[in-house]
Amino acid sequence: MVKPSPACREAILDIKPYVPGKPIEEVQRELGIKDVIKLASNENPLGPSPDAVMAIREAAEKIYLYPDGNCYYLKQALAAKLDVGEDQLIVGNGTDEILKLLGEAFVDPGDEVVVADPTFSEYEFAAQVMGGRVMKVPCRDFRLDLEAMAGAVSPRTRLIFVCNPNNPTGTIVSRDELDSFLDRVPPRILVVLDEAYYEYVTSPEYPDSLAYVRGGRPNVIVLRTFSKIYGLAGLRVGYGIAHPEIINSLNRVREPFNVNSLAQIAARAALDDEAHVGKSKEVNNEGKEFLYEQFRALGLKYVPTESNFIFVDIGRDSREVFKKMLAKGVIVRTGDIFGFTTFLRITIGTRRQNQRFIDVLREVLSEVP
Ligand SMILES: Cc1ncc(COP(=O)(O)O)c(C=O)c1O
Protein backbone atom coordinates (compact mmCIF):
# COMPACT_ATOMS: atom_id res chain seq x y z
CA MET A 1 0.00 0.00 0.00
CA VAL A 2 1.33 3.49 -0.82
CA LYS A 3 2.15 5.54 2.28
CA PRO A 4 0.02 8.72 2.44
CA SER A 5 2.03 11.94 2.47
CA PRO A 6 -0.15 13.98 4.89
CA ALA A 7 1.50 13.36 8.29
CA CYS A 8 -0.32 13.69 11.60
CA ARG A 9 0.78 16.17 14.31
CA GLU A 10 3.98 15.12 16.02
CA ALA A 11 2.46 15.69 19.46
CA ILE A 12 0.06 12.76 19.02
CA LEU A 13 2.67 10.18 17.97
CA ASP A 14 3.32 9.14 21.58
CA ILE A 15 -0.36 8.56 22.38
CA LYS A 16 -1.11 4.92 23.07
CA PRO A 17 -4.70 4.06 22.13
CA TYR A 18 -6.95 3.32 25.13
CA VAL A 19 -7.30 -0.40 25.85
CA PRO A 20 -10.89 -0.99 26.95
CA GLY A 21 -12.15 -4.00 28.91
CA LYS A 22 -12.97 -6.82 26.49
CA PRO A 23 -16.65 -6.73 25.41
CA ILE A 24 -18.75 -9.81 26.31
CA GLU A 25 -19.77 -10.36 22.66
CA GLU A 26 -16.14 -10.41 21.52
CA VAL A 27 -15.26 -13.14 24.03
CA GLN A 28 -18.35 -15.14 23.05
CA ARG A 29 -17.41 -14.84 19.38
CA GLU A 30 -13.71 -15.63 19.80
CA LEU A 31 -14.06 -18.54 22.23
CA GLY A 32 -17.40 -19.89 21.09
CA ILE A 33 -18.76 -19.86 24.67
CA LYS A 34 -22.09 -18.40 25.72
CA ASP A 35 -21.90 -17.96 29.44
CA VAL A 36 -19.58 -15.00 29.84
CA ILE A 37 -19.44 -12.46 32.68
CA LYS A 38 -17.58 -9.17 32.60
CA LEU A 39 -16.08 -7.73 35.77
CA ALA A 40 -13.65 -5.50 33.93
CA SER A 41 -15.07 -2.02 33.36
CA ASN A 42 -16.77 -1.08 36.64
CA GLU A 43 -20.26 -1.13 35.17
CA ASN A 44 -23.34 -1.63 37.36
CA PRO A 45 -24.01 -5.40 37.52
CA LEU A 46 -27.72 -4.71 38.15
CA GLY A 47 -27.99 -2.96 34.78
CA PRO A 48 -29.73 0.36 34.15
CA SER A 49 -32.56 1.87 36.13
CA PRO A 50 -35.82 0.37 34.76
CA ASP A 51 -37.18 3.94 34.67
CA ALA A 52 -34.40 4.93 32.28
CA VAL A 53 -35.20 2.02 29.95
CA MET A 54 -38.88 2.96 29.94
CA ALA A 55 -38.03 6.60 29.20
CA ILE A 56 -35.89 5.53 26.22
CA ARG A 57 -38.71 3.37 24.83
CA GLU A 58 -41.11 6.26 25.03
CA ALA A 59 -38.67 8.68 23.42
CA ALA A 60 -37.43 6.37 20.64
CA GLU A 61 -39.74 7.79 17.99
CA LYS A 62 -38.32 11.27 18.44
CA ILE A 63 -34.78 10.38 17.37
CA TYR A 64 -35.22 12.01 13.95
CA LEU A 65 -34.89 15.36 15.76
CA TYR A 66 -31.55 16.80 16.85
CA PRO A 67 -31.03 16.63 20.59
CA ASP A 68 -31.18 19.72 22.79
CA GLY A 69 -27.63 21.03 22.48
CA ASN A 70 -27.92 22.70 25.88
CA CYS A 71 -29.27 19.62 27.76
CA TYR A 72 -31.79 22.00 29.31
CA TYR A 73 -33.98 19.55 31.23
CA LEU A 74 -31.14 17.36 32.40
CA LYS A 75 -29.23 20.40 33.65
CA GLN A 76 -32.36 21.66 35.39
CA ALA A 77 -32.73 18.32 37.21
CA LEU A 78 -29.03 18.20 38.13
CA ALA A 79 -28.99 21.82 39.32
CA ALA A 80 -31.95 21.17 41.62
CA LYS A 81 -30.46 17.96 42.97
CA LEU A 82 -26.97 19.37 43.53
CA ASP A 83 -28.02 22.86 44.60
CA VAL A 84 -25.90 24.64 41.99
CA GLY A 85 -26.78 26.99 39.14
CA GLU A 86 -27.52 25.62 35.66
CA ASP A 87 -24.68 27.85 34.43
CA GLN A 88 -22.34 25.84 36.67
CA LEU A 89 -22.98 22.63 34.72
CA ILE A 90 -21.64 21.04 31.56
CA VAL A 91 -22.90 17.70 30.24
CA GLY A 92 -20.63 15.54 28.11
CA ASN A 93 -20.66 12.43 25.96
CA GLY A 94 -19.36 10.61 29.01
CA THR A 95 -16.91 12.15 31.45
CA ASP A 96 -14.30 11.12 28.89
CA GLU A 97 -15.46 13.90 26.60
CA ILE A 98 -15.20 16.49 29.37
CA LEU A 99 -11.64 15.34 30.09
CA LYS A 100 -10.73 16.02 26.47
CA LEU A 101 -12.51 19.39 26.54
CA LEU A 102 -10.42 20.29 29.60
CA GLY A 103 -7.25 19.60 27.63
CA GLU A 104 -8.51 21.54 24.62
CA ALA A 105 -9.60 24.53 26.68
CA PHE A 106 -6.70 24.79 29.15
CA VAL A 107 -3.53 23.12 27.79
CA ASP A 108 -1.12 24.71 25.30
CA PRO A 109 1.79 22.75 23.81
CA GLY A 110 4.52 22.37 26.45
CA ASP A 111 2.17 23.05 29.37
CA GLU A 112 2.26 20.63 32.27
CA VAL A 113 -0.48 18.47 33.69
CA VAL A 114 -0.03 16.71 37.05
CA VAL A 115 -1.51 13.24 37.55
CA ALA A 116 -1.07 10.41 40.04
CA ASP A 117 0.50 7.07 39.15
CA PRO A 118 -1.38 4.79 38.89
CA THR A 119 -4.59 6.56 37.94
CA PHE A 120 -7.20 6.73 35.16
CA SER A 121 -5.33 6.89 31.84
CA GLU A 122 -7.58 9.39 30.08
CA TYR A 123 -6.03 12.32 31.99
CA GLU A 124 -2.77 11.61 30.22
CA PHE A 125 -4.61 11.48 26.92
CA ALA A 126 -6.27 14.89 27.52
CA ALA A 127 -2.82 16.44 28.00
CA GLN A 128 -1.01 14.57 25.21
CA VAL A 129 -3.60 15.35 22.57
CA MET A 130 -2.76 19.04 23.03
CA GLY A 131 1.01 18.51 23.21
CA GLY A 132 1.04 18.93 26.99
CA ARG A 133 3.59 17.27 29.28
CA VAL A 134 2.38 14.75 31.83
CA MET A 135 4.01 14.87 35.27
CA LYS A 136 3.32 11.58 37.05
CA VAL A 137 3.47 11.51 40.83
CA PRO A 138 3.66 8.01 42.38
CA CYS A 139 0.93 7.02 44.84
CA ARG A 140 1.95 6.09 48.41
CA ASP A 141 0.44 2.90 49.76
CA PHE A 142 -1.97 2.99 46.81
CA ARG A 143 -3.25 6.44 47.85
CA LEU A 144 -2.80 9.72 45.98
CA ASP A 145 0.12 11.61 47.49
CA LEU A 146 -1.38 15.10 47.41
CA GLU A 147 1.63 16.68 49.10
CA ALA A 148 3.92 15.39 46.38
CA MET A 149 1.38 16.39 43.72
CA ALA A 150 1.34 19.96 45.04
CA GLY A 151 5.15 19.79 45.09
CA ALA A 152 5.16 18.87 41.38
CA VAL A 153 3.56 22.21 40.43
CA SER A 154 5.69 24.47 38.21
CA PRO A 155 5.04 27.78 36.44
CA ARG A 156 3.87 25.72 33.42
CA THR A 157 1.29 23.63 35.31
CA ARG A 158 -2.27 24.16 34.02
CA LEU A 159 -4.26 21.17 35.29
CA ILE A 160 -4.07 18.73 38.21
CA PHE A 161 -6.20 15.59 38.12
CA VAL A 162 -7.37 14.16 41.44
CA CYS A 163 -9.24 10.90 40.93
CA ASN A 164 -11.32 10.38 44.07
CA PRO A 165 -11.91 7.45 44.57
CA ASN A 166 -8.87 6.60 42.48
CA ASN A 167 -9.10 4.16 39.60
CA PRO A 168 -7.55 1.49 39.80
CA THR A 169 -6.75 1.52 43.55
CA GLY A 170 -10.21 2.41 44.93
CA THR A 171 -8.71 4.65 47.64
CA ILE A 172 -9.87 8.17 48.54
CA VAL A 173 -8.22 11.37 49.69
CA SER A 174 -9.84 12.87 52.78
CA ARG A 175 -11.43 16.29 53.31
CA ASP A 176 -8.46 17.46 55.42
CA GLU A 177 -5.92 16.31 52.84
CA LEU A 178 -7.82 17.99 50.03
CA ASP A 179 -8.28 21.22 52.02
CA SER A 180 -4.55 21.59 52.64
CA PHE A 181 -3.77 20.63 49.05
CA LEU A 182 -6.14 23.27 47.65
CA ASP A 183 -4.62 25.87 49.99
CA ARG A 184 -1.21 25.13 48.41
CA VAL A 185 -2.24 25.07 44.74
CA PRO A 186 -2.06 28.49 43.03
CA PRO A 187 -5.50 29.70 41.89
CA ARG A 188 -4.32 29.92 38.25
CA ILE A 189 -4.25 26.09 38.13
CA LEU A 190 -7.48 24.18 37.55
CA VAL A 191 -7.93 21.20 39.91
CA VAL A 192 -10.09 18.45 38.42
CA LEU A 193 -11.82 16.29 41.04
CA ASP A 194 -12.96 13.20 39.17
CA GLU A 195 -15.71 11.59 41.24
CA ALA A 196 -16.89 8.92 38.79
CA TYR A 197 -17.43 6.54 41.75
CA TYR A 198 -18.72 9.13 44.22
CA GLU A 199 -22.02 7.38 44.94
CA TYR A 200 -20.27 4.22 46.20
CA VAL A 201 -18.14 5.91 48.86
CA THR A 202 -18.95 4.99 52.47
CA SER A 203 -16.13 6.77 54.35
CA PRO A 204 -17.13 9.77 56.52
CA GLU A 205 -13.77 11.35 55.59
CA TYR A 206 -14.83 11.82 51.97
CA PRO A 207 -14.80 15.51 51.01
CA ASP A 208 -17.94 17.43 50.07
CA SER A 209 -16.42 18.63 46.82
CA LEU A 210 -19.43 20.71 45.77
CA ALA A 211 -18.85 22.90 48.82
CA TYR A 212 -15.61 24.01 47.10
CA VAL A 213 -17.44 24.88 43.89
CA ARG A 214 -20.27 26.66 45.73
CA GLY A 215 -18.04 28.50 48.14
CA GLY A 216 -15.12 30.38 46.73
CA ARG A 217 -12.86 27.84 45.00
CA PRO A 218 -13.21 28.98 41.39
CA ASN A 219 -10.27 26.80 40.35
CA VAL A 220 -12.04 23.47 41.05
CA ILE A 221 -14.17 21.37 38.68
CA VAL A 222 -15.99 18.26 39.89
CA LEU A 223 -16.72 15.47 37.39
CA ARG A 224 -19.36 12.78 37.81
CA THR A 225 -20.95 10.22 35.51
CA PHE A 226 -24.06 8.22 34.69
CA SER A 227 -21.86 5.30 33.55
CA LYS A 228 -21.25 3.72 36.93
CA ILE A 229 -23.94 3.49 39.62
CA TYR A 230 -26.65 4.73 37.24
CA GLY A 231 -25.85 1.90 34.83
CA LEU A 232 -25.88 3.96 31.62
CA ALA A 233 -22.30 3.42 30.36
CA GLY A 234 -23.51 2.55 26.86
CA LEU A 235 -25.33 5.85 26.47
CA ARG A 236 -22.33 8.05 27.39
CA VAL A 237 -23.38 10.78 29.83
CA GLY A 238 -21.11 12.55 32.29
CA TYR A 239 -21.19 16.02 33.78
CA GLY A 240 -19.00 18.68 35.31
CA ILE A 241 -19.75 21.23 38.03
CA ALA A 242 -17.67 24.40 38.24
CA HIS A 243 -17.67 28.19 38.24
CA PRO A 244 -19.65 29.58 35.23
CA GLU A 245 -16.42 31.01 33.73
CA ILE A 246 -14.83 27.55 33.63
CA ILE A 247 -18.01 26.11 32.11
CA ASN A 248 -17.97 28.90 29.56
CA SER A 249 -14.42 28.01 28.51
CA LEU A 250 -15.36 24.35 28.09
CA ASN A 251 -18.43 25.25 26.02
CA ARG A 252 -16.17 27.03 23.52
CA VAL A 253 -14.62 23.72 22.47
CA ARG A 254 -17.71 21.51 22.88
CA GLU A 255 -19.51 20.14 19.83
CA PRO A 256 -23.03 21.54 19.44
CA PHE A 257 -24.95 18.26 19.87
CA ASN A 258 -22.53 16.30 22.02
CA VAL A 259 -25.09 14.42 24.15
CA ASN A 260 -27.70 12.40 22.26
CA SER A 261 -31.40 12.74 23.02
CA LEU A 262 -31.94 9.23 24.43
CA ALA A 263 -28.98 9.70 26.75
CA GLN A 264 -30.41 12.97 28.07
CA ILE A 265 -33.84 11.46 28.68
CA ALA A 266 -32.49 8.29 30.31
CA ALA A 267 -30.13 10.22 32.57
CA ARG A 268 -33.00 12.37 33.85
CA ALA A 269 -35.08 9.31 34.63
CA ALA A 270 -32.14 7.52 36.29
CA LEU A 271 -31.38 10.52 38.47
CA ASP A 272 -34.82 10.25 40.07
CA ASP A 273 -34.64 6.49 40.60
CA GLU A 274 -33.25 6.52 44.11
CA ALA A 275 -34.41 2.96 44.76
CA HIS A 276 -32.12 1.68 42.00
CA VAL A 277 -29.15 3.66 43.30
CA GLY A 278 -29.85 2.43 46.86
CA LYS A 279 -30.10 -1.21 45.76
CA SER A 280 -26.89 -0.88 43.72
CA LYS A 281 -25.00 0.43 46.76
CA GLU A 282 -26.33 -2.38 48.91
CA VAL A 283 -25.29 -5.07 46.41
CA ASN A 284 -21.88 -3.42 46.11
CA ASN A 285 -21.30 -3.31 49.87
CA GLU A 286 -22.32 -6.96 50.28
CA GLY A 287 -20.16 -8.01 47.35
CA LYS A 288 -17.21 -6.10 48.73
CA GLU A 289 -17.36 -7.95 52.07
CA PHE A 290 -17.78 -11.30 50.32
CA LEU A 291 -14.77 -10.72 48.06
CA TYR A 292 -12.59 -9.45 50.95
CA GLU A 293 -13.38 -12.64 52.85
CA GLN A 294 -12.62 -14.85 49.84
CA PHE A 295 -9.35 -13.04 49.09
CA ARG A 296 -8.27 -13.48 52.69
CA ALA A 297 -9.11 -17.18 52.50
CA LEU A 298 -6.99 -17.45 49.34
CA GLY A 299 -4.13 -15.60 51.04
CA LEU A 300 -4.31 -12.67 48.58
CA LYS A 301 -3.59 -9.06 49.53
CA TYR A 302 -6.11 -6.47 48.34
CA VAL A 303 -6.49 -2.72 48.62
CA PRO A 304 -9.62 -1.85 50.67
CA THR A 305 -11.92 0.01 48.30
CA GLU A 306 -14.35 2.96 48.46
CA SER A 307 -15.59 2.08 45.00
CA ASN A 308 -17.19 -0.72 42.97
CA PHE A 309 -13.91 -2.44 42.12
CA ILE A 310 -11.03 -4.03 44.02
CA PHE A 311 -7.31 -3.98 43.21
CA VAL A 312 -5.98 -7.36 44.30
CA ASP A 313 -2.46 -8.79 44.22
CA ILE A 314 -2.57 -12.36 42.93
CA GLY A 315 1.19 -12.78 43.32
CA ARG A 316 1.72 -14.06 39.76
CA ASP A 317 1.76 -12.76 36.20
CA SER A 318 -1.72 -11.31 35.88
CA ARG A 319 -1.80 -11.61 32.07
CA GLU A 320 -1.50 -15.35 32.28
CA VAL A 321 -4.23 -15.55 34.91
CA PHE A 322 -6.37 -13.19 32.83
CA LYS A 323 -6.08 -15.41 29.72
CA LYS A 324 -7.01 -18.55 31.63
CA MET A 325 -9.95 -16.85 33.31
CA LEU A 326 -11.10 -15.50 29.95
CA ALA A 327 -11.11 -19.03 28.51
CA LYS A 328 -13.51 -19.94 31.33
CA GLY A 329 -15.80 -17.01 30.50
CA VAL A 330 -14.76 -14.50 33.19
CA ILE A 331 -13.43 -11.14 31.96
CA VAL A 332 -11.31 -9.13 34.42
CA ARG A 333 -8.73 -6.36 34.07
CA THR A 334 -4.98 -6.87 34.41
CA GLY A 335 -2.85 -4.53 36.50
CA ASP A 336 -0.01 -4.32 33.96
CA ILE A 337 -1.76 -1.45 32.14
CA PHE A 338 -1.33 0.47 35.42
CA GLY A 339 2.24 -0.78 35.99
CA PHE A 340 1.26 -3.52 38.49
CA THR A 341 1.99 -6.81 36.76
CA THR A 342 0.77 -9.11 39.55
CA PHE A 343 -2.51 -7.29 40.19
CA LEU A 344 -6.04 -7.69 38.89
CA ARG A 345 -8.75 -5.04 39.05
CA ILE A 346 -12.08 -6.69 39.65
CA THR A 347 -15.46 -5.01 39.36
CA ILE A 348 -17.73 -6.07 42.23
CA GLY A 349 -20.59 -8.00 40.66
CA THR A 350 -23.82 -9.61 41.81
CA ARG A 351 -23.63 -12.38 44.38
CA ARG A 352 -23.69 -15.06 41.64
CA GLN A 353 -21.07 -13.30 39.53
CA ASN A 354 -18.78 -12.85 42.54
CA GLN A 355 -19.10 -16.53 43.43
CA ARG A 356 -18.36 -17.61 39.85
CA PHE A 357 -15.38 -15.24 39.71
CA ILE A 358 -13.95 -16.69 42.94
CA ASP A 359 -14.51 -20.29 41.79
CA VAL A 360 -12.73 -19.63 38.50
CA LEU A 361 -9.95 -17.62 40.19
CA ARG A 362 -9.29 -20.44 42.65
CA GLU A 363 -9.10 -22.97 39.79
CA VAL A 364 -6.77 -20.79 37.70
CA LEU A 365 -4.47 -19.91 40.62
CA SER A 366 -3.90 -23.60 41.22
CA GLU A 367 -2.89 -23.98 37.54
CA VAL A 368 -0.53 -20.97 37.50
CA PRO A 369 2.25 -21.31 40.09
C1 LIG B 1 -12.09 7.61 37.17
C2 LIG B 1 -12.88 7.59 35.92
N1 LIG B 1 -13.24 8.73 35.34
C3 LIG B 1 -13.97 8.75 34.22
C4 LIG B 1 -14.36 7.59 33.61
C5 LIG B 1 -15.11 7.67 32.33
O1 LIG B 1 -16.45 7.72 32.55
P1 LIG B 1 -17.49 7.96 31.39
O2 LIG B 1 -18.08 6.64 31.06
O3 LIG B 1 -18.46 8.94 31.97
O4 LIG B 1 -16.76 8.54 30.21
C6 LIG B 1 -14.03 6.35 34.16
C7 LIG B 1 -14.44 5.10 33.51
O5 LIG B 1 -14.00 4.04 33.76
C8 LIG B 1 -13.26 6.36 35.35
O6 LIG B 1 -12.88 5.21 35.92
The ligand as an SDF file (V2000), in Angstrom:
LIG
                    3D

 16 16  0  0  0  0  0  0  0  0999 V2000
  -12.0870    7.6080   37.1660 C   0  0  0  0  0  0  0  0  0  0  0  0
  -12.8850    7.5880   35.9220 C   0  0  0  0  0  0  0  0  0  0  0  0
  -13.2400    8.7320   35.3360 N   0  0  0  0  0  0  0  0  0  0  0  0
  -13.9660    8.7540   34.2230 C   0  0  0  0  0  0  0  0  0  0  0  0
  -14.3620    7.5880   33.6100 C   0  0  0  0  0  0  0  0  0  0  0  0
  -15.1140    7.6720   32.3250 C   0  0  0  0  0  0  0  0  0  0  0  0
  -16.4520    7.7230   32.5470 O   0  0  0  0  0  0  0  0  0  0  0  0
  -17.4870    7.9610   31.3870 P   0  0  0  0  0  0  0  0  0  0  0  0
  -18.0810    6.6390   31.0640 O   0  0  0  0  0  0  0  0  0  0  0  0
  -18.4620    8.9360   31.9700 O   0  0  0  0  0  0  0  0  0  0  0  0
  -16.7560    8.5450   30.2050 O   0  0  0  0  0  0  0  0  0  0  0  0
  -14.0350    6.3540   34.1600 C   0  0  0  0  0  0  0  0  0  0  0  0
  -14.4450    5.1030   33.5090 C   0  0  0  0  0  0  0  0  0  0  0  0
  -13.9990    4.0450   33.7570 O   0  0  0  0  0  0  0  0  0  0  0  0
  -13.2600    6.3610   35.3520 C   0  0  0  0  0  0  0  0  0  0  0  0
  -12.8780    5.2100   35.9160 O   0  0  0  0  0  0  0  0  0  0  0  0
  1  2  1  0
  2  3  1  0
  2 15  2  0
  3  4  2  0
  4  5  1  0
  5  6  1  0
  5 12  2  0
  6  7  1  0
  7  8  1  0
  8  9  2  0
  8 10  1  0
  8 11  1  0
 12 13  1  0
 12 15  1  0
 13 14  2  0
 15 16  1  0
M  END
$$$$
